[in-house]
């Protein structure tokens, strides 16, 4: 239980608190003096990610499947009704795009319904503010630079479609009962505690087959990459600085991104012997993959925040962090 929740200046609800981003956001909020009520079902999150948080008396954890309305209402609403929760950081979602392609119900339940039920909980508990982890996947394939006003938005993955639908739910909730919403459209986010993605996959492939490295696509796919700590810093900055009722921001680095070939070469360079890189061909890695995009982060820069690291620097940093974390070096 939260030992000092009644006296805390701020109590935040964090969904997906054991996940890659959610766990590090939880750690950061706790370090800032904020009490955190965390919710996760460990479908994507990892128990180990909560090690530091569980040592903090201002952290309270609830094992709940947010896609199950009955669980949410039975387990969370009664226990949290007396709390004065200032905001919900909704990070819970399916983050494996190919999994949602194989089974569309994955994103329906783990991305859309988790948002629907989080908003239902917020209405019941009168939590006034939501901060939501959205994605560049909502844009689909568009020529040119993607800004917050780019449209029409035609996602090509179930993941992107359900994130876009969730954005719509949040917008409607602000009109009906929320005071404010922050919608963050993420680029490719990397760093320690990775559970999926190109760096995670390539390092694991290299471990299984040290002499060869299979890479999906032709290597020309190019996207921006942002370190998870930079992402969290940007989200907290937007939360503090933006003042509209619905605040929509792209978050990313100040560059055009880095290519899959450059990432593969950086991963191969960690090996102790020569590695042959083998590309499977085609302009994308899987169905629903947007092979290249470039973000406009001018709106965020005008607000006062810029990433100090390039995509290439972030990739190299993450490779070093993950190889050390997993003992692969």
C-alpha positions in Angstrom: 0.0 0.0 0.0 1.0 3.6 -0.5 2.2 4.7 2.9 1.9 8.4 2.2 -0.6 8.7 -0.6 -2.9 11.0 1.4 0.0 13.4 1.9 1.5 13.1 -1.5 1.2 16.2 -3.7 0.7 14.0 -6.7 -0.5 10.4 -7.4 -0.2 9.0 -10.9 -1.8 5.9 -12.3 0.6 4.1 -14.8 -0.9 1.4 -16.9 1.6 -1.1 -18.5 3.9 -0.2 -15.6 6.1 -3.3 -16.0 6.7 -2.8 -19.7 9.7 -1.4 -21.5 8.6 2.3 -21.4 6.0 2.0 -18.6 8.5 0.7 -16.1 11.1 3.4 -16.8 8.4 6.0 -16.6 7.4 4.6 -13.3 10.9 4.8 -12.0 11.3 8.4 -13.1 8.0 9.5 -11.6 8.9 7.9 -8.3 12.3 9.5 -8.3 10.6 12.9 -8.8 8.5 12.4 -5.6 5.3 11.3 -7.3 3.4 8.3 -5.8 2.6 5.7 -8.5 -0.3 3.2 -8.7 0.9 0.7 -11.3 -1.3 -1.7 -13.3 0.0 -4.6 -15.5 -1.0 -8.1 -16.5 2.5 -9.2 -17.6 1.4 -10.0 -21.1 4.2 -7.8 -22.4 5.7 -6.5 -19.1 8.3 -8.2 -17.1 8.2 -8.6 -13.3 12.0 -7.8 -13.1 11.3 -4.4 -14.4 9.5 -3.5 -11.2 12.4 -4.4 -8.9 13.3 -0.8 -8.2 9.7 0.4 -7.9 8.8 -2.2 -5.4 11.4 -1.0 -3.1 9.7 2.4 -3.0 6.9 2.8 -0.4 5.2 5.2 -2.8 4.5 2.5 -5.3 1.5 0.2 -5.3 0.9 -2.5 -7.8 -2.3 -4.2 -9.1 -2.2 -7.3 -11.3 -5.2 -6.6 -13.7 -6.0 -7.3 -17.3 -7.1 -3.9 -18.5 -8.8 -5.4 -21.6 -11.3 -7.1 -19.3 -13.9 -4.5 -18.2 -15.2 -6.8 -15.4 -11.8 -7.1 -13.9 -11.2 -3.4 -14.1 -14.5 -2.5 -12.3 -14.2 -5.3 -9.8 -10.5 -5.0 -8.8 -9.6 -1.4 -9.4 -12.6 0.8 -9.0 -13.4 -0.1 -5.3 -9.7 -0.1 -4.2 -8.9 3.2 -5.8 -12.1 5.1 -5.2 -10.8 7.0 -2.2 -7.6 8.0 -3.9 -7.0 11.5 -5.3 -5.3 10.5 -8.5 -4.1 13.5 -10.6 -3.5 11.8 -13.9 -3.3 8.5 -15.8 -0.3 7.6 -17.9 -1.7 5.0 -20.3 1.2 3.0 -21.6 -0.5 -0.4 -21.7 -0.8 -1.8 -25.3 0.3 -4.5 -27.6 3.7 -3.4 -28.9 4.4 -6.3 -31.3 3.1 -5.2 -34.7 3.5 -8.6 -36.4 1.6 -10.3 -33.7 -1.4 -8.0 -34.4 -1.1 -8.8 -38.1 -1.3 -12.6 -37.4 -4.2 -12.1 -35.0 -6.2 -8.8 -35.2 -7.8 -9.6 -31.8 -4.4 -8.9 -30.1 -4.6 -5.2 -30.9 -8.4 -5.0 -30.4 -8.0 -6.3 -26.8 -4.6 -5.1 -25.8 -4.5 -1.7 -27.5 -8.1 -0.5 -28.0 -10.0 -2.2 -25.1 -7.2 -1.3 -22.6 -7.8 2.3 -23.6 -11.6 2.1 -23.5 -11.4 0.5 -20.0 -8.8 2.9 -18.7 -11.1 5.8 -19.7 -14.0 4.1 -18.1 -12.0 3.8 -14.9 -11.0 7.4 -15.1 -14.6 8.5 -15.4 -15.6 6.4 -12.4 -12.7 7.7 -10.3 -12.9 11.3 -11.7 -9.2 11.2 -12.8 -9.0 14.5 -14.8 -5.9 14.1 -17.1 -4.7 11.3 -19.4 -1.3 11.0 -21.0 -1.3 8.5 -23.9 1.4 6.5 -25.7 0.4 6.7 -29.3 2.6 6.0 -32.3 3.9 7.1 -35.7 2.0 4.0 -37.1 -1.2 6.0 -37.0 0.0 8.0 -40.1 0.3 5.0 -42.4 2.5 5.6 -45.5 2.7 9.3 -46.4 5.2 11.0 -48.7 7.2 13.9 -47.1 7.6 14.9 -43.5 4.9 13.8 -41.0 3.6 16.6 -38.9 0.7 16.6 -36.4 -1.6 18.0 -39.1 -0.7 15.4 -41.7 -3.8 13.6 -43.1 -5.8 11.7 -43.9 -4.5 9.1 -41.4 -4.7 5.7 -43.0 -2.7 3.1 -40.9 -1.5 0.0 -42.6 -1.3 -2.2 -39.4 -3.9 -3.2 -36.9 -1.6 -1.8 -34.2 -1.7 1.7 -35.9 -5.4 1.4 -36.5 -6.2 0.6 -32.9 -3.9 3.4 -31.6 -5.7 5.9 -33.9 -9.1 4.6 -32.7 -7.8 5.1 -29.1 -6.8 8.7 -29.9 -10.4 9.2 -31.1 -11.8 7.8 -27.8 -9.6 10.2 -25.8 -10.6 13.2 -27.8 -14.3 12.3 -27.2 -13.6 11.8 -23.5 -12.1 15.3 -23.2 -15.3 16.7 -24.7 -17.4 14.7 -22.2 -15.6 14.5 -18.9 -11.8 14.8 -18.9 -10.1 18.1 -18.3 -7.0 17.5 -20.4 -5.3 15.0 -22.6 -1.7 14.5 -23.9 -1.3 12.3 -26.9 2.3 11.4 -27.7 3.1 10.0 -31.1 6.3 7.9 -30.6 9.0 7.1 -33.2 11.0 3.9 -32.8 11.9 3.9 -29.1 14.9 1.9 -27.9 17.1 1.5 -24.8 17.5 -0.8 -21.9 14.8 -3.3 -21.0 13.9 -3.9 -24.7 11.6 -6.9 -25.3 11.2 -6.7 -29.1 12.3 -4.6 -32.1 15.2 -4.6 -34.5 18.1 -4.3 -32.1 16.6 -6.9 -29.7 15.9 -9.3 -32.6 19.3 -8.9 -34.3 21.3 -9.4 -31.1 19.4 -12.6 -30.4 19.9 -13.8 -34.0 23.6 -13.1 -33.7 23.7 -15.0 -30.4 22.0 -18.1 -32.1 24.1 -17.9 -35.3 27.3 -16.1 -34.6 28.6 -16.2 -38.2 25.6 -14.9 -40.0 23.0 -12.3 -39.4 19.6 -12.5 -41.2 18.0 -9.1 -41.7 14.4 -8.7 -42.8 13.9 -6.5 -45.9 16.7 -5.0 -48.1 18.3 -2.8 -45.5 17.1 0.5 -46.9 14.3 0.9 -44.4 14.9 4.2 -42.6 13.3 5.5 -39.4 14.0 7.9 -36.5 15.1 6.3 -33.2 14.8 7.9 -29.8 16.2 6.7 -26.5 13.6 5.8 -23.9 15.1 8.2 -21.3 14.8 11.0 -23.9 11.3 10.0 -24.6 10.3 10.1 -20.9 12.0 13.5 -20.5 10.0 14.8 -23.5 6.7 13.4 -22.2 7.2 15.0 -18.8 8.2 18.3 -20.4 5.0 18.3 -22.6 2.9 17.4 -19.6 4.3 20.4 -17.7 4.5 22.9 -20.6 1.5 22.3 -22.9 -1.8 23.9 -22.0 -4.4 23.0 -24.6 -7.3 20.7 -23.7 -6.0 18.1 -26.2 -2.2 18.3 -26.7 -0.9 16.2 -29.6 2.8 16.0 -30.2 5.2 14.0 -32.4 8.3 13.1 -30.3 11.5 12.2 -32.0 15.1 13.2 -32.8 16.1 16.1 -35.0 17.2 14.0 -37.9 15.9 11.8 -40.8 16.7 8.6 -39.0 19.0 5.7 -39.6 18.8 2.7 -41.9 18.3 -1.0 -41.1 21.6 -1.7 -42.9 23.4 0.7 -40.6 21.8 -0.9 -37.5 22.8 -4.4 -38.8 26.4 -3.3 -39.3 26.5 -1.8 -35.8 25.2 -5.1 -34.3 27.6 -7.2 -36.4 30.5 -5.1 -35.1 29.8 -6.4 -31.6 30.8 -9.9 -32.6 34.2 -11.3 -31.9 34.5 -12.7 -35.4 33.4 -11.9 -38.9 29.7 -11.8 -39.5 28.0 -12.2 -42.9 24.8 -10.1 -43.2 22.1 -11.7 -45.2 19.1 -9.6 -46.3 15.7 -11.3 -47.1 14.8 -8.7 -49.7 11.8 -6.4 -50.2 11.3 -2.9 -49.1 9.8 -3.8 -45.7 10.3 -6.3 -42.9 6.7 -7.5 -42.5 3.1 -6.8 -43.4 2.1 -3.6 -41.7 5.7 -2.3 -41.5 6.1 1.3 -42.7 9.5 1.1 -44.4 10.5 4.7 -44.0 9.2 7.9 -42.5 10.5 11.3 -41.4 9.0 13.1 -38.4 8.5 16.8 -38.0 9.3 17.7 -34.4 9.0 21.4 -34.9 6.0 21.7 -32.7 7.8 20.1 -29.8 10.9 22.3 -30.5 8.8 25.4 -30.5 7.5 24.3 -27.1 11.1 24.2 -25.9 12.3 20.6 -26.0 14.8 19.0 -28.4 16.7 15.7 -28.4 20.4 16.1 -28.0 21.1 12.7 -29.6 20.9 11.6 -33.2 19.2 8.3 -34.3 22.6 6.8 -35.0 24.0 7.8 -31.6 20.9 6.4 -29.9 21.3 3.1 -31.8 24.9 2.7 -30.8 24.1 3.6 -27.2 21.3 1.1 -27.0 23.4 -1.7 -28.6 26.0 -1.2 -25.8 23.3 -1.0 -23.1 21.4 -4.1 -24.2 24.5 -6.3 -24.8 25.7 -5.3 -21.3 22.3 -5.9 -19.8 21.9 -9.3 -21.3 25.6 -10.4 -20.8 26.2 -10.8 -24.5 29.6 -9.2 -24.3 
